[in-house]
Amino acid sequence: MDQRSGETRQASLNIVIVKLSDRQAFFFYLIVIQPSSCTQELLELLKKSPSLGAYLNGNAADLGSKELSELLKETLLEKQISKSECIRRSGLDRTYAYQIFSGQKKPARDKVLSLLLAMELPFEEAQRFLRRANYPVLYPKNQRDCAFIYAFLHHLSVLELNYMLDDLDEPLCT
């Protein structure tokens, strides 16, 4: 809910997918992500704001980051997946994964992506999660990131993603 106007806003990404070619059992796509209108709206509000403090206070829900462990817990609740099931699906070491969930470890982006795939997040939600947790979003001009994007778009498991990464001679997601 936008407190300034009383209207409900929804963030959106414009995604255009173009099939480029087939290779063995996998398809390769060009994915173009255009900025969301919500980002443009926030930029306009920042331009018009009398002070940075006023802008930050008025837009706290749309801004910034939260602790990774807090975001993971919120997402688990939202997706109704148990922590143990998420960890099992992710293929991560159980002890290390529990340390991530407790906030004791700050994992590499690949490990976070494994957890997000295990939670079966849609691509757009995974991108939003990465931004909120201060991790780089997946970039469609990077071959490795394209494999992750494809995995999110086609609801692949971490194991299936690793087969794809291996075919591309990219490091596995472990």
Kinemage of the C-alpha trace (Angstrom):
@kinemage 1
@onewidth
@group {chain A} dominant
@subgroup {mainchain}
@vectorlist {calphas} color= white
{ca met a 1} P 0.000 0.000 0.000
{ca asp a 2} L 1.426 3.357 -0.993
{ca gln a 3} L 1.050 5.531 2.113
{ca arg a 4} L 1.392 8.720 0.119
{ca ser a 5} L -1.586 8.134 -2.180
{ca gly a 6} L -3.489 5.273 -0.548
{ca glu a 7} L -3.050 3.196 -3.723
{ca thr a 8} L -1.665 -0.315 -3.929
{ca arg a 9} L 1.498 -0.594 -6.004
{ca gln a 10} L 3.007 -3.754 -7.336
{ca ala a 11} L 6.609 -4.049 -8.483
{ca ser a 12} L 7.009 -5.602 -11.887
{ca leu a 13} L 9.706 -6.669 -14.278
{ca asn a 14} L 9.214 -6.794 -17.990
{ca ile a 15} L 10.840 -9.977 -19.263
{ca val a 16} L 11.157 -10.880 -22.920
{ca ile a 17} L 12.297 -14.422 -23.727
{ca val a 18} L 13.519 -15.359 -27.199
{ca lys a 19} L 14.521 -18.942 -28.052
{ca leu a 20} L 17.970 -18.892 -29.675
{ca ser a 21} L 18.864 -22.543 -30.296
{ca asp a 22} L 18.622 -26.137 -29.118
{ca arg a 23} L 21.658 -27.951 -27.694
{ca gln a 24} L 21.239 -31.595 -26.676
{ca ala a 25} L 18.408 -31.709 -24.137
{ca phe a 26} L 18.589 -28.010 -23.273
{ca phe a 27} L 17.228 -24.942 -24.980
{ca phe a 28} L 19.057 -21.643 -24.974
{ca tyr a 29} L 17.138 -18.406 -24.606
{ca leu a 30} L 17.935 -14.729 -24.714
{ca ile a 31} L 16.341 -13.081 -21.711
{ca val a 32} L 15.924 -9.317 -21.630
{ca ile a 33} L 14.975 -7.767 -18.326
{ca gln a 34} L 13.668 -4.244 -18.385
{ca pro a 35} L 13.560 -2.082 -15.256
{ca ser a 36} L 10.363 -2.218 -13.289
{ca ser a 37} L 8.047 0.751 -13.147
{ca cys a 38} L 8.290 0.628 -9.354
{ca thr a 39} L 11.990 1.514 -9.607
{ca gln a 40} L 11.160 4.433 -11.873
{ca glu a 41} L 8.448 5.571 -9.464
{ca leu a 42} L 10.911 5.463 -6.578
{ca leu a 43} L 13.426 7.492 -8.563
{ca glu a 44} L 10.782 10.135 -9.283
{ca leu a 45} L 9.820 10.261 -5.594
{ca leu a 46} L 13.492 10.670 -4.641
{ca lys a 47} L 13.869 13.550 -7.112
{ca lys a 48} L 10.856 15.323 -5.621
{ca ser a 49} L 11.616 14.610 -1.964
{ca pro a 50} L 12.491 17.611 0.242
{ca ser a 51} L 15.164 15.560 2.042
{ca leu a 52} L 16.821 12.156 1.937
{ca gly a 53} L 15.439 11.342 5.396
{ca ala a 54} L 11.871 12.053 4.278
{ca tyr a 55} L 12.322 9.823 1.243
{ca leu a 56} L 13.871 6.963 3.226
{ca asn a 57} L 11.189 7.110 5.923
{ca gly a 58} L 8.343 7.243 3.431
{ca asn a 59} L 9.603 4.368 1.306
{ca ala a 60} L 11.148 2.008 3.856
{ca ala a 61} L 9.097 -0.983 2.676
{ca asp a 62} L 10.405 -0.637 -0.902
{ca leu a 63} L 14.024 -0.022 -0.023
{ca gly a 64} L 17.133 -1.549 1.242
{ca ser a 65} L 18.079 -4.839 2.579
{ca lys a 66} L 17.330 -7.109 5.449
{ca glu a 67} L 19.535 -9.680 7.050
{ca leu a 68} L 19.818 -12.758 4.849
{ca ser a 69} L 18.703 -15.069 7.659
{ca glu a 70} L 15.573 -12.968 8.216
{ca leu a 71} L 14.716 -12.961 4.505
{ca leu a 72} L 15.224 -16.725 4.279
{ca lys a 73} L 12.958 -17.352 7.259
{ca glu a 74} L 10.245 -15.079 5.822
{ca thr a 75} L 10.456 -16.856 2.476
{ca leu a 76} L 10.231 -20.295 4.071
{ca leu a 77} L 7.084 -19.237 5.901
{ca glu a 78} L 5.595 -17.724 2.759
{ca lys a 79} L 6.337 -20.834 0.678
{ca gln a 80} L 5.348 -23.184 3.518
{ca ile a 81} L 8.561 -25.198 3.251
{ca ser a 82} L 10.406 -26.505 6.272
{ca lys a 83} L 13.991 -25.490 6.819
{ca ser a 84} L 15.129 -29.134 6.724
{ca glu a 85} L 13.303 -29.790 3.419
{ca cys a 86} L 14.803 -26.667 1.878
{ca ile a 87} L 18.294 -27.698 2.954
{ca arg a 88} L 17.793 -31.229 1.636
{ca arg a 89} L 16.625 -29.919 -1.777
{ca ser a 90} L 19.468 -27.386 -1.953
{ca gly a 91} L 22.204 -29.996 -1.696
{ca leu a 92} L 24.119 -27.809 0.758
{ca asp a 93} L 25.977 -29.237 3.733
{ca arg a 94} L 23.402 -29.441 6.511
{ca thr a 95} L 25.548 -27.803 9.206
{ca tyr a 96} L 26.630 -24.968 6.925
{ca ala a 97} L 23.051 -24.367 5.753
{ca tyr a 98} L 21.773 -24.145 9.336
{ca gln a 99} L 24.538 -21.601 10.022
{ca ile a 100} L 23.257 -19.566 7.062
{ca phe a 101} L 19.709 -19.671 8.440
{ca ser a 102} L 20.908 -18.630 11.904
{ca gly a 103} L 22.920 -15.710 10.510
{ca gln a 104} L 26.293 -17.144 11.540
{ca lys a 105} L 27.530 -17.453 7.941
{ca lys a 106} L 27.382 -15.039 5.011
{ca pro a 107} L 27.327 -17.419 2.030
{ca ala a 108} L 28.426 -16.899 -1.547
{ca arg a 109} L 25.681 -16.056 -4.024
{ca asp a 110} L 25.648 -19.622 -5.443
{ca lys a 111} L 24.674 -21.023 -2.056
{ca val a 112} L 21.866 -18.484 -1.713
{ca leu a 113} L 20.682 -19.363 -5.220
{ca ser a 114} L 20.677 -23.063 -4.273
{ca leu a 115} L 18.391 -22.266 -1.348
{ca leu a 116} L 16.120 -20.129 -3.539
{ca leu a 117} L 15.864 -22.900 -6.146
{ca ala a 118} L 15.101 -25.353 -3.336
{ca met a 119} L 12.249 -23.069 -2.231
{ca glu a 120} L 10.985 -23.079 -5.838
{ca leu a 121} L 10.876 -19.303 -6.085
{ca pro a 122} L 9.812 -17.833 -9.419
{ca phe a 123} L 12.584 -15.992 -11.232
{ca glu a 124} L 11.233 -12.515 -10.434
{ca glu a 125} L 11.017 -13.315 -6.713
{ca ala a 126} L 14.558 -14.701 -6.726
{ca gln a 127} L 15.831 -11.475 -8.326
{ca arg a 128} L 13.968 -9.399 -5.748
{ca phe a 129} L 15.348 -11.572 -2.946
{ca leu a 130} L 18.920 -11.104 -4.198
{ca arg a 131} L 18.482 -7.328 -4.341
{ca arg a 132} L 16.986 -7.162 -0.846
{ca ala a 133} L 19.811 -9.321 0.544
{ca asn a 134} L 22.464 -7.170 -1.212
{ca tyr a 135} L 23.613 -9.861 -3.642
{ca pro a 136} L 24.129 -9.217 -7.357
{ca val a 137} L 21.065 -10.142 -9.430
{ca leu a 138} L 21.317 -12.731 -12.173
{ca tyr a 139} L 22.621 -11.173 -15.361
{ca pro a 140} L 21.462 -12.573 -18.714
{ca lys a 141} L 24.695 -11.626 -20.489
{ca asn a 142} L 26.638 -14.055 -18.301
{ca gln a 143} L 26.545 -17.707 -19.423
{ca arg a 144} L 26.588 -19.091 -15.878
{ca asp a 145} L 23.848 -16.716 -14.750
{ca cys a 146} L 21.796 -17.739 -17.812
{ca ala a 147} L 21.870 -21.322 -16.550
{ca phe a 148} L 20.491 -20.144 -13.189
{ca ile a 149} L 17.844 -18.024 -14.899
{ca tyr a 150} L 16.810 -20.993 -17.027
{ca ala a 151} L 16.622 -23.167 -13.887
{ca phe a 152} L 14.312 -20.665 -12.174
{ca leu a 153} L 12.127 -20.183 -15.252
{ca his a 154} L 11.755 -23.932 -15.807
{ca his a 155} L 11.527 -24.962 -12.143
{ca leu a 156} L 14.648 -27.143 -12.237
{ca ser a 157} L 16.209 -28.677 -9.158
{ca val a 158} L 19.763 -27.888 -8.061
{ca leu a 159} L 20.801 -31.314 -9.369
{ca glu a 160} L 19.320 -30.556 -12.808
{ca leu a 161} L 21.034 -27.154 -12.766
{ca asn a 162} L 24.352 -28.844 -12.023
{ca tyr a 163} L 23.935 -31.160 -15.031
{ca met a 164} L 23.363 -28.091 -17.176
{ca leu a 165} L 26.363 -26.258 -15.672
{ca asp a 166} L 28.535 -29.312 -16.304
{ca asp a 167} L 27.435 -29.395 -19.966
{ca leu a 168} L 28.470 -25.742 -20.210
{ca asp a 169} L 31.851 -26.425 -18.558
{ca glu a 170} L 30.896 -24.078 -15.731
{ca pro a 171} L 31.639 -24.731 -12.041
{ca leu a 172} L 28.900 -26.681 -10.304
{ca cys a 173} L 26.600 -25.062 -7.779
{ca thr a 174} L 27.593 -26.725 -4.508
